Amino acid sequence: MKHCVYILYSEKLDRFYIGETSNFDIRMEFHNNSDVKKFTGKAKDWELFLKFDCDCKAQALSIEKHIKKMKSRVYISNLKKYPEITIKLKSRYPC
């Protein structure tokens, strides 16, 4: 089963959300339509900023954790601007 790391952006909150899933479409539906009072429940305007496939769940979770630990909007922007960063992350966190 393919897993991916995704980054969402909410204009209302002016915030990013980083996540991992094996079914992006269902997960995106949850983020925009859930009444659960989690972080993404604070807004209904989440849009996909970046998504990339990983080779396994463990890799996706490691990369998600890495991006979250960076706590940097510049780093997140650079992930989109420079796709080679995601390639390096995948080699840094192999399955």
C-alpha positions in Angstrom: 0.0 0.0 0.0 1.4 3.4 -1.0 1.8 6.0 1.6 2.3 9.7 1.1 3.3 12.8 3.0 1.1 15.8 2.4 1.1 19.4 3.4 -2.1 21.4 3.5 -2.4 25.2 3.8 -5.3 27.2 5.3 -5.6 30.8 4.2 -8.0 31.5 7.1 -5.5 30.3 9.7 -2.4 31.2 7.6 -1.0 27.8 8.8 0.4 24.6 7.3 -0.6 21.1 8.3 1.7 18.2 7.7 0.3 14.6 7.5 0.8 11.1 6.3 -1.8 8.8 4.8 -2.4 5.8 2.6 -5.6 7.3 1.1 -5.2 11.0 0.4 -8.7 11.6 -1.0 -10.4 10.2 2.1 -8.0 12.1 4.4 -8.6 15.4 2.6 -12.3 15.0 2.8 -11.9 14.4 6.6 -9.8 17.6 7.0 -12.3 19.8 5.2 -15.6 18.3 6.5 -14.9 16.9 9.9 -16.5 18.5 13.0 -13.8 16.9 15.2 -12.1 19.6 17.2 -8.6 18.7 16.1 -6.2 21.2 14.6 -7.6 21.0 11.1 -11.2 21.4 12.5 -10.4 25.1 13.1 -10.8 25.8 9.4 -12.7 24.5 6.4 -10.5 25.9 3.6 -7.6 23.5 3.6 -5.9 23.2 0.2 -3.2 20.9 -0.9 0.2 22.6 -0.9 2.4 19.6 -1.6 2.1 15.8 -1.7 4.7 13.2 -2.5 4.6 9.4 -2.4 6.8 7.4 -0.1 8.0 3.8 -0.5 6.5 2.6 2.8 4.6 3.7 5.9 7.7 3.9 8.1 9.4 6.2 5.6 6.3 8.4 5.3 6.1 8.7 9.1 9.8 9.5 9.4 9.6 12.2 6.8 6.4 13.7 8.3 8.2 13.8 11.7 11.3 15.4 10.2 9.3 18.2 8.5 7.3 18.9 11.7 10.5 19.1 13.7 11.9 21.8 11.4 9.0 24.1 12.4 9.8 26.4 9.4 7.6 28.0 6.8 10.7 28.6 4.7 11.6 24.9 4.8 8.1 23.9 3.8 8.2 26.4 0.9 11.5 25.1 -0.2 10.2 21.5 -0.3 7.8 22.7 -3.0 10.4 25.0 -4.7 13.2 22.4 -4.8 11.8 18.9 -5.4 15.3 17.5 -4.9 14.9 18.0 -1.2 12.1 15.3 -1.1 14.4 12.9 -3.0 17.1 13.5 -0.4 14.6 12.9 2.4 13.5 9.6 0.9 17.1 8.5 0.7 17.8 9.7 4.3 14.8 7.7 5.6 14.8 4.4 3.6 12.3 1.6 4.3 
